[in-house]
Amino acid sequence: MPVLSVSHVTVYRYKRPVAFGPHRMMFRPRDSYDQRLIDWTLAITPQPANLRWLHDPFGNCVAIAEFTGRAAELRFESQIRLEHTPANVPDFKVEDYARIYPFSYRAEEMPDLVPSIERQYSDPDQEVYRWVRKFLRDGRGNDTATLLMTLTRAIKESFAYERRVESGTRDPALTLKLGRGSCRDLALLMIEAVRSLDLAARFVSGYLYVADRDGPQLVGGGSTHAWCQVYLPGAGWVEFDPTNGIVGNRDLIRVAVARDPKQAVPLSGTWRGAASDHIDMTVEGKVRTEDAVAPPRAARAAAANQRARR
């Protein structure tokens, strides 16, 4: 069972001391059967006057920091260690009635799934709807798992990945038109495409393990990452990362889930001062395996013995 370590540091810098309003943080990973939080620390400089915790409507853990006084720099540092168990994908344990698309969710599940089925973004020309229909076989049923895996990999292969530092997420129709987007843009495109097929989907914010950050296989490391989940009867909420073509939770660490990306922003807040006071904001995230963080006990002992013999 791999143990992963996550370091997430966000720093805001200003020309002169400014005042800070409340800041809302979603850094703490969700505990589950496939990821277990071992340790987590949060350091904020300057120290907030008050730090309170709550669970939002989706069960995400949220921290809210309130400040007094002024400072020229505001720093948030989150350190995480967790056990991560990759799922056996693509062996979905989907209920028989849902193995072939189209299907209908059971009546008892619908009241809870409807908000995740309803489309949230305007698509006046039905471009997203027409695009996703290309993945369906006319007049024949479609294997549900194969359909979703094909859609995930098609986005990875057909859209260019780009880092975007500006806030917000593009409308799916715009992402489709541009043929490129950040991880959150591509995740939202898949969510709205899946919803147009009357399937429940939601947004996920978290971290991606990449051995060399952005390499030839995986992109989106070095900061927070975004992907989506689709609800499949019998399998539950299944992870799909269209940025990297990942199906299942391999290399993905969930922090927050939400109906819309605006509800899962990792860090947000306000400050008071002149607009020209702001210098920059830097965000750095590192995800490592336990071996990369600290050598195994046997290796540490061997190194100590070596030093003792010198």
N, C-alpha and C positions, 0 to 999 in steps of 0.2 A: 504494500500500500504506500504509494509515494507521499512524501511530505514536502509541501511547497511553502516557500517563504515569499511574502509580498512586501515590498517597500514602496510607499506612495507618498511623495512630497510635493506640495503645492506652495509656492511662494508668490506673494503680491508685493511689489516694490513701488515706493512713492518718493517724490523729490523732497518732501517735507512731511512731518507727522500729520496724519489725518485721523478722523474719528471713524469708527466702524459700527455698523448696524448689526443685527443678528445674522449669523451664518449657519446654514443648514447643511449637514454632512450625511452622506450615505456611503460609509467606508467599511462598515462591519459586515463580513460575509454571512450569508444565510446558512445556518446549520441544517444538515440534512443527512440522509442515509449514505450519500455519495460524496459528501465533504463535511468534515468535522473540524470545527475550530479548536485549535490547541491553545493558542495564545494570541492576544491582540492588545496593542497599546496605541494610544493617541496622544501626541504632544502638540500643543498649540502655543505659539509665541507671538505676541505677548499673551500671558495666561488670561483666559476669559474670567470675567467677574462671576459668571454663572454658566454651568454646562448641564443641560437636562436632556433626558432621553424619552423617546416614545416609539410606538409602532404605528406605521401608517396604515391605510385601509388594505394594503396588500400584504401586511405582516413584515414589511421591511423595518430594519432597525435604523432609526434616525436620531442624530444628535444635533442639538441646537445650542450654539455658543453665543453668549451676550457679553459685550465688552464695555469698559469704561476707559476714559483716557484716550490718548492718541499715540500713534507709532508710525514710523516710516517704512516698516516692513511687517507683514503678517504671514506667518508660516504655519502650515498644517503638515504633520508627519504621522502617517499611519504605518504600523509594523504588524504583520500578520504571519502566523504559522498555522497550517491546517493539513489534515490528512485528506487526500484526494483519491477517489476510487473511480477510474474510468469505466463507463458502461460498456456492455457487450453489444455493440452496434454493428450491423443493422438488424440484429435479431429482435425486432419489436414484438412485444407480447400484446398485439392488438386483438381486441375482441373480434370474433368471426364476422359479426354484422358490419364491422367497420373496415375490414380488410380491403374491400373494393369500394372505390369512390365512384359515384356519389353515395353518401349514406347520411343518415340523420342521427344526431345525438339523442340519447334517451330523454324522456320528458322530465325526469327528476334532476337531470344535470343542466337543462337549458336555462333556468333562472339565473344560475351562477355563471354560465358561459356567454350569455347574450352580450354583455358589455365588451367581451373580447371577440365577438363575431361581427358586431356592427362596425362598418367602416368609419374612420374618423377624419379622413381627408378628402377634399373635393377632387373629383375626377370627372369633370363635366363632359368630356369627350369619350369617356370610358376607355381611355388608353391602357390603363393598368389592367382592367378587366379583359380587354381584347388580347393583351400580351400574354397573360397567364393562361388564357384558353388555348393558346397554341401548344401547351404541354398536355392537353387532353386528347385522347383518342376518340374521334367522332363515332357516335353510335355504339360505343363499347365501354365496358367498365374499365377503370384504371386501378391498378394496384396502388393503394393509398401510400404505403411507405415508399415505393418506387417513385411515385409522382413527386413527393416532397423532397426526396433525395436528388432527383433530377433537377428540380427547381433550384435547390440550394447550389448545386454545382454549376448550373447554367448562369447564375448571377456571378459566381466567382470567375467563370471563364469569359463572360461577355461584357462585364463592367470593369472599368479601371478603378483601382483603389487610390484614394488621395487623402492625405492628412489635411484636416481643416481645423484651425485653431479657433475660429469664430464660433460663438455659441449658436445653439439652435440646430434643428434638423430640417433638411430640405423636404418639400412635399414629394411624395413618391412619383407623381407624374413628371415633376421636373428632373428627378434622378433618372427616370426612364428616358427622358428626352436627351439629357446630357451624356448618358452612358458612363457615368463615373460618380463616385461619391465616397464619403468616409464610411467607417464601419456602421455608424448609427444611421446614415442615409440608406445603406444597402439593407440593413436589418429592417428598417421601416418599410422599404419597398417590398420585401418579402412578406412582412406582416399584412400589409394592405392587399397584396396579391392573394394571399391565403384566405383572408377574410372575404374577398370577392367570390371565393369558392364556398362560402358559408361554413368555413372551419374557424375554430377559435385559435387566436394567436395573441401573444403578448411580447412586450419588449423586455430585454434583459441587459442590465449593466453590470460589468464586473471586470475581470482581468484575464489576459491570455498569456499562457506560458509559451515563450519563444526562447529557445536556447541562445540564439544570437540576436535577440530582439527581432527586427524585420529581416528575415532571410528569404531565400528563394521560394520557400514553401508556405510560410505563414507570415501575414502582415497584421499590423495593428498592435504590436507590442510597444513598450516604452511609455504607456499611459493607460488610461482605462480603455476598455473594449466594450463593444455592444454586439448583440446577436438577438435571436428570437426563440421562442418556444411555441410549439403547436400542440394542442390537446388532442390526444388519440385515445379513445376508449380502451381500457385495459393496460395501456402503456403510460397514461398520464401525460404530463407536460414534458415533451421531448425537445432537446436542444437542437437548433439548426443555426449554423454560423455561415451565412452566405458570403461573407468577406473571404473566408478561407476554405469554404467547401466542407466544413466539419459537420458531421452528423453525430449527435451524442455529446457527452460532456468532456470528451478528451481535450486536455489543455485549457479548459474553460473553468473559471472560478466565478460563481454567481455571487453578486452582492445585493442586487435589487431587481425585482420584477415589477412591471407596471403595464397598465393598458396603453399608455402613451409615453414617448420619450421624455416629455416635459415633467413627468412624475418621478423620474429616476435620475435626475441630475446629481452627480457625485458631490458637488460642492457649489453652493450659491450663497450670495450675501450682498450687502450694500456697504458703501463707505461715503463719508461726507468730506468734501474739499473741492478745490478748483479742478476742473477737468484736466488741466495741464499738469496737475500733480502726479498723475498716474504715469509710471515708467514702463512697467511690464508685468507679466505674470508668467511663471515657469511651472511646468508640471513634469514630473519624472516618476515613472513607475517601473519597478524591477520585480520580476517573478523568477525565482530560482528554485531548483531542487534542493533538498536538505543537504546533499553531498556538496553542492556548490557553495553552501553557506558555511558549513562547518565540516571538517573532515571526520570520518568515522572514528569511533572510540579506539579501535585497534591502530588506526593510522596515527592518531594523536599520541598514543602510548609509545609507538615505535619512534616517532619524532622526538619525544621526551627522552627516551633511552639513548638515541643518537647524540642528543645534546649533552647528556650526562657523561658519555664516553669521551667527549672532546676535551 
